[in-house]
């Protein structure tokens, strides 16, 4: 048998080794089909499945883009509050994300907030019918509140009246002590009386204002409670509006009642 030259033998041995090495190389992994599956689930309305797949992908890769896509999945399927939560999370963790993606997330948040505000504005007010026991308890509470407010109102008006007396007394003292003098001899005394008079006048209107407001509240709660024994449906639907009025000449209020 003819022997190969040494150089040829070395060549074939290298080729054999290369072939063995290629045979031992692992096959390339198949492309991950989960992102496409998440897209299909979100597009078909299966939000829970799409978001779950994206959450799994984020847990494995920590890529904030998957959180962004969760927000889009929720948003496209009308789940705006959940979408806003995911976009907020994306902005929190995606500080190194491309600026254009961050701006997109911020823009989507603005769209979501505007749509949620529109929905809340157009939502009908809920109609709640309270049981008879609750209505009676409400009337008792209103009557008690009416009594307390009436007491506060009377006391406040009394304070206002007392301060009015003090204002008048101070004016009399000024006229008595300084009206007949060609010039003021005790400026400190005059300044003290003027200062006291201003304080009395301020507290006068505070007392009257608080008193009128408290009495108005007492009248309102009394009428809403049914007045002197009214407990039918009319009492439940009565509407009362009392507007306090104050002026340098006195205090009062305007009451309007609608049944």
MOVENVEN-V9104 format. One record per backbone hydrogen bond with DSSP energy under -1.0 kcal/mol. NH is the residue of the N-H (numbers start at 0). CO is the residue of the C=O. Records with the same first field share a line. If there is no record, write none. Layout:
NH: CO / CO
This chain:
8: 4
9: 5
10: 6
11: 7
12: 8
13: 9
14: 10
15: 11
16: 12
17: 13
18: 14
19: 15
20: 16
21: 17
22: 18
23: 19
36: 32
37: 33
38: 34
39: 35
40: 36
41: 37
42: 38
43: 39
45: 40
46: 44
49: 45
50: 46
51: 47
52: 48
53: 49
54: 50
55: 51
56: 52
57: 53
58: 54
59: 55
60: 56
61: 57
65: 62
67: 63
68: 64
69: 65
70: 66
71: 67
72: 68
73: 69
74: 70
75: 71
77: 74
78: 73
79: 77
82: 78
83: 79
84: 80
85: 81
86: 82
87: 83
88: 84
89: 85
90: 86
91: 87
92: 88
93: 89
96: 93
101: 97
102: 98
103: 99
104: 100
105: 101
106: 102
107: 103
108: 104
109: 105
110: 106
111: 107
112: 108
113: 109
114: 110
115: 111
116: 112
117: 113
118: 114
119: 115
120: 116
121: 117
122: 118
134: 130
135: 131
136: 132
137: 133
138: 134
139: 135
140: 136
141: 137
142: 138
143: 139
144: 140
145: 141
146: 142
147: 143
148: 144
149: 145
150: 146
151: 147
152: 148
153: 149
154: 150
155: 151
156: 152
157: 153
158: 154
159: 155
160: 156
161: 157
162: 158
163: 159
164: 160
165: 161
166: 162
167: 163
168: 164
169: 165
170: 166
171: 167
172: 168
173: 169
174: 170
175: 171
176: 172
177: 173
178: 174
189: 185
190: 186
191: 187
192: 188
193: 189
194: 190
195: 191
196: 192
197: 193
198: 194
199: 195
200: 196
201: 197
202: 198
203: 199
204: 200
205: 201
206: 202
207: 203
208: 204
209: 205
210: 206
211: 207
212: 208
213: 209
214: 210
215: 211
216: 212
217: 213
218: 214
219: 215
220: 216
221: 217
222: 218
223: 219
224: 220
225: 222
226: 221
228: 226
229: 225
235: 231
236: 232
238: 257
240: 255
242: 253
244: 251
246: 249
249: 246
251: 244
253: 242
255: 240
257: 238
